[in-house]
Amino acid sequence: TEARRSVQNQIILITATWPAARPARTTPSLTIATFPYGGAGGQSAARQGCALAVFVLACACFVIFSCLLAARFAVFPRTIAPMAHHPSQSLFLGAVPMAFSTLVNGVVLVVAPYLAASSPAALAQAARACLAMYWLNAPAVALSILLVPWFMITTHGHSHERVTALFLLPVVPACVQAGSAGTIAAAFFSSP
């Protein structure tokens, strides 16, 4: 039918570059949550609520973009190999684990303060959830920093004249993942 063809035409337009825009949705919530000037009482309830609302929006964007990308790969599996061999689109594959790492940071810095106010048991559950999310993301980060450079070396045919900042994208997820490890450790496992 025409409607189904229209949806498929929209799905095929989703590329790995879409999740690259997603971490920009988490950053404002992290900034709002960790803003150092909270007045006499420190964190205000309004600011915490605003940070949580922006974080929920970021989570929704991540789920939507990831599902659309997965739908593209499921509906059009023949597009996976050309994308992996494309000299610039394949470099954005690391954006998905990078975006997920920023969500882990959001759970630590935005959600955990709410849970800490409710009960220490809820805070311990948040720590376990963050660790689980961290280790769930680790294989995706490893694939990004190993497979994408391998494709760059073996199939892309880059030259010195065509080197751009995009070449750093496969490494960025490892840096963000390492930052998440530090954020988790500082928030949940540091001594008072």
N, C-alpha and C positions, 0 to 999 in steps of 0.2 A: 504494500500500500504506500501511498504518498507520504503519510505521516511517519511511518517506520523508516522510509528512505531519508526523510528529513532528519530524524534523530540520528541515524547512522552517519549522515553527512556532518553533523555536529560533533559526534564522538570521534571521528577520524581526525578532526582538527585539534584535539587535545594532544599536547606534546609534553615531554618531560620538563619543559621550561615553566609550565604552570605551577608546579610545587615550589619552584625557586622563589616565587613571589610570596609564598605562604609564610616564611619566617618573619616577613615584615609585619604580619598581623600579630605575632606573639610579642615582638619587641616592645610595642607600646604598653602592653599589659605588664611586662616585666619592669619597664621604666616606672610606670605608675605605682606598682607594688613596692618597689625598692627606692622610691624617691626619698632622699634623706631629710627633707624639710617637712615634717609632719605637724609642726606646731607643738604645743605643750604636752599633748597626749600621745605624741608619736603617730602611729598609723590611725587615720580617721576611718570610721566605718564607711563613709561615702567614698573615700578613695579606694578602700579595699573592695567595695562593691563594684566600682567602676573597673578596677583591674580584673576582677572576676568576670564581668560582662564581656570585656574585650578578649579575655582568654577563652571564654566559651565560643565567641565568634571565631577565634583563631582555630579552635578545635573543629568547629563545623566546617571551616574552609579546608582544613587538612583532610577531613573525611571525604568531603565532596570531591576535591581535586584528586585524591588517591583513588577513589572509586571510579571516577571518570577515566583516569589513566589505566586502571585495571580493566575497565570495560573496553577501552580501545584495544588493549592487548588481547582480550578475550574475543571480541567481535572481529578484529582484524589482525590475526596472528601473523599474517604475512608481512606486516609492517615492522615487526620487531627487528629482524635482521638488517633491513635498510637503515633503521634508526641507529642501531649499534654501529654500523659502518659509516654513518654520517659524521663528517669532521667536527661539527659543532653541536648538533642535537644530542649526541651520545654523551657529551661532557656534562649535560644537565641531569643525567641519571642519579648523580649523587645528591640532588636537591631533595629527594624524598627522605632518605635517612637524615639529612641535615635538618629538614623541617620537623621530623619526629624528635630529634634531639632537643630542639627548642621547646617542644611540648613538654618534654621531661623537665626542663628548666622551669617551665610555667607551673607544673604540678608542685615542684619544690618551693618556688618563691611566691606563688599566688594562692594555690589551693591549700598547701600545708599550714599557713597561718590560721585559716579558718578552722581546720581540723584540730590544730593545737588548742584553740579556744574551747572546743567542745569536749575533748578528752585526750589524755595521753595515749590511750589505746588506738584511737583514730589516727594519731600522728605516727604511731609505729606501723600501722597498716599503710599509711601513705609512703613511709620509707621503704617498706617492702615492695609496694607497687612501683615506686620510682626505680628501684634496683631491677625489678622484673622488666620494666620498659627499657631500661638501659641495656640489659643483656639481650633482649629481643631485638634491639636495633643494631647490636654489634655485628652480627653477620652481614647485614645490609651495608653497613659502613665498610666492612672488610671487602665485600664484593665491589663496592664502588672504587675503593682505592687500589684494588688489584686488577679487576677486569677492564675498567675504562682505560687506564694507562696502557694495558696490554693491547687493546684495540688501537689506541693512538700509535703505538710503536709498530704494530704488525700490519694494519690495514689502512690507516688514514693518509699516509704519505705527506706528512707535514714538512715544511722547510723553514729555515731561519727567518725568512722574510714574512712568513705568515704566522709567527708566534704572537699570540694575544693573551690577555689576562684570563680568557676562558680556560686556558690550560691549567689554571690553579683550581678550577671547580672540582675535579675528582679528589683533591686532597682536603678540601674544606670540610666535608663531613667528619673526617677524623679529628680535625681541630675542634669542631663544635661538640663532638662526642666526648673529647677529653675535657672540655669545659664543663660539660654536664656531669662528668665524674667528679670534678672538683666542687661543683655546686651541691651535688648530693652528699659528698663527704663532709663539706663544711656545714651543711644544714642539719644533717641527721647523725653524724658520727663523730663530731668534734666534742671534746670535753669542755664543760662550762667554765 
